[in-house]
């Protein structure tokens, strides 16, 4: 598939800006397809689900895992989180000694940590395993001819 056949979207990042530089960053992370896994609004108050509690817990735990950052304001909304993260120093050294993490590194760590903890809490991985096992029980016996599609591509 050529690069041009993928949907193109405008990058939300400021062109030419060094996101590994020290400073305060306002971060917004939206959920997949804007679903509302983190809670709902009732009578003007945000009521967090277990997933919303995990999102908040993991945010406040970031400085324990990444030295060189401080956290400021943070809020969990039904389908997104907003926070201010302060990167205290510039990334230094090729040997990783005293390296301050980049914004992208910390956010990637946060997102994967939240996803992992939510899946553990809800037993999603276990559910997927059971579905795969059940499905494979009803699958036809292994057949190489069935796996090879047009142009010899394995499906």
Secondary structure, DSSP 8 states (H G I E B T S, - for coil): --GGGS-----SS-TT--TTSSEEEEEEEE-GGG---SEEEETTEEEE-HHHHHHHHHHHHHHHHSTTEEEEEEEEETTEEEEEEEE-S----TT-TT----HHHHHHHHHHHHHHHHHHHHTHHHHHHHHHHHHHHTS----HHHHB-GGG-B-
